[in-house]
Structure formats: C-alpha cells, structure tokens
C-alpha cells in the first residue's frame, strides 16, 4: 500500500509505511540531486494510523523532556531509542515499553540502525550539536520526518546542508526553538508588532549565571558501555572527561557553541521573528574566560573552553542587536535577569522567560503593560505544544511552527558570533548568499574538517 523506494545502500526494492508517510526520495545518494517529493505524497498520513518515532540521544533532555512529552501524544508512538551510552538506551527502552505495556521498542547504539527500520516514520535528535547534521540528513535520505534540537547544527555550512536535504526530500522538519510557540511569547510578539512600542532602534539580549574559577578535571577511561569514539564522531577525538559527559558538552567548542549557541539562539530567534530583515550585515563578538581562567587540554586533564564572558553585536539595516552573557555575577540589580529588551520610541519592551513580558512606557503617566508566563512546569518550556505541532504538521502536510529554513537563519546568528569570537574581529555577512565576501580566512570557518570516516555534508 505504501510507496516503493530503493533501500539505501542496497538494490532491494521495498514498500514501506515510511514511504507512504513521507513521500520522500528515499534513495538520495547526493543531497540536492533528486527532486522534491510531490506535494500529494509529502507528509501524508492515514487518519487511522500513528506516527512511529525513533529517538536519537537519550540524555537528560532527550529523555526527561522530549521523550517524556512525546509519550503523551495520542497520535504517535515510540518504537526505537538510540544512545552511544548503552545503559541510557536500555533505560529509555524500558521506559517506553512500560508506557505502552509491551516490548515493541528496540534499543541501539548507532543511529543508522534506527533508520534501517522500515517502520520508522520520524526521528527525534537530542544529541550534542556536532551530531545534529549527519543523522538529520540521513533521515531525509530515508524519507523520515525529523524533529531536531536547537540549534540546527554546529557550523553554518552544516545547517545549510540540512535545509537542502529537507527541500530535496519533502519531509517535515521541526527545530526545538520552543519559544516560538509559547503563549506569552506569541502574545508578546503580537504586542511588539502592533507598533505600540514605536520604532525600535536597538535590541539587547542577555543572560547571566553563577560561577567562578575552573580547575582542570582529570581525564578518565570512558565508562563501561559508552562508545566514546562514536560520541565524538565527526568532532576531534579528545580524552574522555566527566566534565563533557554527562551533560557538560555545551561548554566544549568541539561539540557546541557555548552559551551563545545554547541560550543565545532562543533570543536571536525572537529577534528574527519580530523583524522583517532576514540577516544582519555585520557581526562582531568579543569575550574570553577572565573568571574561569585559561582553557586546559592535555593528556592528563582538561577544562571547558567556551567563553565565560561574551558580547556580540549584530548590525541590521534598521536596528542594532546585542547579545551578552556572563557565567558569573548574576545581576540582581535589574528587574529581569534573562531575555530581550526591545528599545522603542514609545518605551521599552521586555520579552522574558518565567517573568512573562512587560512594556515600560516612556511616558510615566501611562501604565505598565504586563502578561505573566504560561509555561509548562516544572521545566518552564513549551515542548508539549511543539510536539503536538510537529505531529499535526506531518498529518496535515503543512510547515511546522519552527520550520527548518527560519530556524536555520536563527541558528546562523550565534554561529556567526562564535566565528567572529574565534577570529578576534568582526565579519561582514551576505545573508542572501550566506558568504563572508572578500574574507578567505573567515569564509573557511563556515565549515570544519570532519574526523574520518565521517564526511562533511554538502
């Protein structure tokens, strides 16, 4: 009953439910060479059927947020879980089977084994950033829909390759920028776009936390059952350290882009949601590790290497946006300690997190306007809404709220900030061509070398 597609890596003809659901060119050998799937097939789903999901990355966020919220979806079911740490995938498998009261969920270490299953219609990628692009593109090639955590990728060219793969395959792709669907973010954006704030000339985004000097931590042998080579994957193979795994990878630049790539992408996404401009024309970032100290990496020990202090400036045609973070000196002197201030001719609008949104009029005679948050506790995110949107987008053959193209543009901004930080100077950005004109050294940093045998996507 489903569409027939060539099995990847073989000459086998197979008719799969995934082919019927996704309508993708499952035998793509090279991204961009095959035509997009016909609209009549892309994302098609029988009303009586459920979306079968595979989950890649079973760490804290992957299990306690994504899998937890997914298991509440009535239109879908989890049938496969994957993690390079075997005990995590086994634990997730037991959780899924307990929820469904059967033994239908499989557990694997290699993400490719998830996509080998003919009954997997979609996958969730909750891995470190350096492992976003390859599973995503492999899913597109197999015809599976994808929900990937933010940011889209680790480098700009990876992220663009993910967009190309989505367009070539016709699958549905959602990115975990959940603040686009949160109720107070939606209503706040409506207020901001109404013109009540007046012309906005500057946006300031910020976050600060607690921290101090960081002593090196001793390297160790990987835990039993952890495939450390696979964990590092296309990134450099560095010594195993518990500062990286579990949970600390965001502060290692081999695997992620620090606080700017983690927190910053959410607020930069809010800026692009608000403005009609698609990209800045110039980006400059500076910072360092004045509190944590110089980064250490040797055979015996290592520290994180992401900046504990960073300021990035994004110059658009009609306004300037800045990002700043500190991994220390949480600021209790301000009314808000996280979010984005939009400075307009009529006052200041603050888009926040647990503090909702607030407009402070310039005219002291006017009342402050405020709306409380409507977050899903206890973690304060909106993943339940984002999951529902993803499943509905597959069923209804429509773009999801956090589609791959807009999410790519938002993800590019922190990557550009980190690129400037590494260069030690600003860069001019051509957002239409996604190039850094006349700057060979900067242009090379749009991608990076992959460790063998992994190949950088094109």
N, C-alpha and C positions, 0 to 999 in steps of 0.2 A: 504493500500500500504506500510505502514511502518512496522518496526519490532515490534513484540509484546513483552511487558515486564511487569512483575509484578509491580503493583502500590506499592510504598514504604509505608509500614505501613498498607497495606490492602491486601485482596486476589483478588482484582479486576484485571482482565486481560484488558490491554489497548493497542491499536495500536496507536503509537504516531509518529508525524513527527520527534520529537527529537530522537526517537529510530532509525529511518531511517538515520538521520544525524549522530548521534554519534556512533551507533553500540556498545553501552556500556552495561554492565551487570547492568541494572537499579535497580535490587533488591538486591544489595550487602548489606548484613547485617553486615558483618565484613570485614574491609579493608584487602585485601591480600588473602582472601579465594576463591574468584572467579577468573576464568581465564580471561586473557585479551581478548577483543573483536577481532574477526577475522579481519585481515587487509583488507579484501574485503569490510567490513562494516564500519570500523573506519573512522570517518570524512567524510562520503560520502554525497554528495550534488548534487541534480539535477541542471543542469545549469540554468533552468528557475526559480529557487526558491531563496529567500533571506534568510539570517541567521537572525533569530529572537532573539534579545538580551534583557536580563533583567539586570538592573543596581542596584547594592547594594552599598550604600554610596553616598549621594548626597550633600556632602560638596563642598568647593571651587574647589578642584582638581577634584572631581568626576563630577561636572557639567561644570565648565569653561574650563577644559582641556579634560577629557575623553569623556564626553557626547557630548561636542561641536565638537570634532574631529570625533566622531563616526557618528554624524548626516550628515556628508559629504560623508559617504561611500555609493556608489551606490548599493552594493551587500547585504546590510543589513538594518535592521530597528529595532528601539527600541520599545518594546511593554509593558515593565513593569519597574517601578522605585521603589526603597525602601530606606527609611531612618528612623532612630529612632526618628527624629525630623519631625513631621508630616507636618509642613509648608514647609520644604525643599522638601519632596517627592511630595507634591502638586504643588509646583512651578516648579519642574522638569517635572512633568506630563504635565503641561500646555505648557511648552517649547517644549516638544516632539510633542504634538498634534497640536501646532501651526505650527511646521515644516512640518508635514505630512498633515495638514489641515483635520484632522479627530479626533475622540475621542477614538482611539484604544489603547491608553496607560493607564495602570492601575497604581495606587499608593498605596503602602502598607508600614507598619512599620516593619513587621517581614520578614526577608529574606526567611524563609521557604515557605511563601506564593508565592514568585516569582517562586520557584522551583516546587510548586504544579501545576503550569500551564503546560498543556501538549504541548503547542506550543512554549515554550521557548527552543531554541536550544543551547544558550550560555549565560553566565553571565559575567559581569564586577564587580570586587570587589575593591572598592575605600574607604575602611574603615580604621580606625586605625589598626596598626599591630596586636593587640591582637585579632582582629576579622577577620583575613585572613584565618586561617586554617579550622575552622568549616564550613563556607559557601563553601569554596573550596572543601572540602571532600564531603559535601552533594551534591554539583553539580556533582562531579564524580559519586557518587552513583546513581544519577538520569539520568546520561548519557549526561549531558550538558557540552559543552566545556567551558573553563574558561580563562579569562584574569584577572590577579590579580596584584595589585600594588606591587612595591618592598618595602621592602624585602619580601621574601616568607612568613615568619612567625615571631613570637615573640621569640620563643625558638627553639633550634636545633631539638629536637625530633618532634615538630610540623611540621617543614619543611620537615623532612624525611617522616613523615606520609603523607604529601601532595604528595611527589614523589611516594610513594607506591600506593596511591589512583589513581594517574594518570596512572601508569603502569597497575594496575588491571582493570581499566575501558576502556582504549584505547582512551580516549578523547584527544583533542588538548588543551594544556595549555601554555599560554604565560605569561611572567612576565614583569613588566614595567621598565626593565633596558634599557631604550631607547637609551643610548649612544652606544649600540652595533650596531645600525642601522644608526646613524647619519653619513652623508657623510664625514665630516672631521675626524671623529673617525675611519671610515673604511679605508680611505686613509692613515691616520697617522699610524694605526696598520700595514698596508701593508709595509710602510717605515720602521717601527720599526723591523718587522720580516725579512726584506730584509738583515739584517746584517750590514747596513750602520752605525749603532751606535756602532758596535763592541759588544764584550761580555759585558753583563750588570751584575753588581755585587750588585747594590742597587737601590731600587725604593723608592721615598719619595712622599707621598700623603698628601695633606693639604688643609685646608680652614680656613679662619678667618673672623669675622664679627664685628659688633659693639655691645656694651653692657656695663652694669655697675652693681652696687649693686641692688639686687632684694628685695623689701619689700614684706611682705606677703599680699595676697589679701583675702578679706573677703569671706567666703563661703556663698552660697545663696540657696534658693529653686530653683529647676530646672525650666526652662522656661515652660510656658504653651505649651502643645503639645510635649514636649520632654520626652521620656521614658528613664529616667536616669538609671534605673535598667538594661534595655536592652543594653544601651550604654556601661555600664561596663561589662555586660555579664559574661564571664569566669574569668575576672580580679577581684581583690578586689573591693568591693563597697565602694568607698571613697566619701566624701562630694562633691556636685556639686560646681564648681567654674568656672568663665568665663575665667580663665587662661587655663583651659583644653578645654572647648568648648565655642565658636567655634575656631578651628584652632591651639590650643596650645598643643595638646596631645603628640606630638613627644618628648617633654621635660619632660614627666612624665613616669618613668620607669615601671609603672604598665601597660602602654599601648604601649610602644615603646622602642627603644634603643638609644635615644638621637641623637646627631649629627653623631656619628659613624654609627648608623643604618640608618640614613637618607641620608646624603651626602657620608659617607664613603663607603657604599655598591656600589655606582656607580664606584668609582675609584678602589676599590678592584676587582670589576668585570673586569675592564680594565686590571688589572694585570693578572688575571686568563685567560683572553682572549689571552694575549700575551704569557704566559709561557706554557710549556708542562706539568708542575707539577700541580697536581690537588688539593694539600692542603699543608699548612705549617706543620712543625714537632713540632714547639714550638711557643706559643703566650704569650706575656706579655704586660699588659697595666697598666698605672698609670695615675692619674689625680685627679681632685676634683673640688671644687667650690670656689677658692680663691677670685674671684671677685664678684660673685652673692651672696655668703655667704651661711651659713649652711641651708640645706633644712628644711622647716617647714611643718608640717601636724598635725592639731588638729581640734577640733570641730568648732572653730571659724574662722580659716584662714589656708592658705597653700601657698607654693611656688612651683615652679618646683623642680625636684630633679635630673635631668640629669647633668653630669659634664659640667662646662663651659670651662674646660681645660682638654685635654686628649691626651696622646701619647700611641700608640700601636705598638708593634714590632711583625712582622710575619717572623719567620725564616724558609726559604725553604732550600732545599738541595743545590741549586746552587746560591742563592742570598738572600738578606735580604730586606724586605719591611717594611716601617714605615708609620703610619698614625698620623697626628697631627691636632688638631683643637683648636681654641680659640673663645669664644663667646664675644670677645672684641679685641681691639688692631689690627684692620685691618691694614695689613702691606703694606704700600705704597712704601717701600724702595726696594721691589723686582719687577722684571718685570711682574711677574704673581702672582696673589693672590688666585688662586684656581687651582686644577688639580693634575697632577702626573709628577714628574721628573724621567726619567729613565737614570741612570748614567752608561754610557758605556765606553769602552776603547778608542773609537774614538770621544767621545763628550757627550753632554747632550741633551736628547730629552725631550721636554715638551709637554704632551697631556693636552690641556686646554678645556675651555668651549667657552665663547664668543671671546676668543683670538686665536681660532684655534689650530694648532700645530706648533711647531718650533724645529729645530735641530740646536744646537750650537756646531760646530766642535771644537775639542781640538786644531787643527792646525789653528792659526789665519789667515793663508793665504787662507784658504778655506772659501767659502761664507756660510752665514747662510741660511738654507732652511726653508721656511715658507709657510703655507697654511691657508688662512682665514677660518673662520667657515662658514657653510651652514645650519644654524639653522632656524627653523620655528618661526618667530616672531608673536606676541610680547613676548611670554614667553620663547623663546630660547630652546625649546625642539623639539623632533622629533616624537611626538605622531601620527601625520598623517601617517608617514611611518610605524610605529609599528602597528597601527590599520589595515592598508592595508595588512601587512604581516600576521597578525592574521587571517583575513578573508580568504586570499588566502591559508593559511596553512590548514584551515578547508576544503576548496573546493578541494584542491589538495592532501589531505591526506599526508602531509609532516610535519616534525617538524618545528615549528616557529623559528625565529632568537633567541629569548630569551626563550628557552625551559626550562622546569621545572628542569631537572637534573643539567644543568650548572648553572642555576640561584640559585638553592639550594646551590651548592658549594660556590658561591659568597656570598650568604646571611649568610652562616655559619660563615664566617670570622668576620664580625662585632659582631655577637652573641658571638663568642669566645673571642673577645676583651672585650666585656662587662662582660662576665663571669669572666675573669681574673681581671677586674677592681673591681668587687664585692668581689672577693676572697682576693684581695690585694696581689696577687702573680701570677707568670706565670704558664702555664699548658703545658704539653706535649700532642700532638694531634695525634691520629692514624686516618689518613684521610680515609683509606680503610675500617676500621671497625666503624669509627665515634664514637670513645670512647676516654676517658682520662684514660689510663692504670694505675692501681695501685693508683688511687686517688678518693676514695669514695666520699669525700666532693665535689670535682669538678664535678664528674660524676652526682651527684644529680641535679646540676644546668643545665643539658641539657634539663630539663623539669621543670614544676612547677605545683603546685596544682591548679586545676580549682575550681571556686566557684560553688556551687550547684545551679541549677540542671545540669550544663554543665559537660560533661565528656571529659577528655583529650584524644585526638586521639591516636591510636596505629597502 
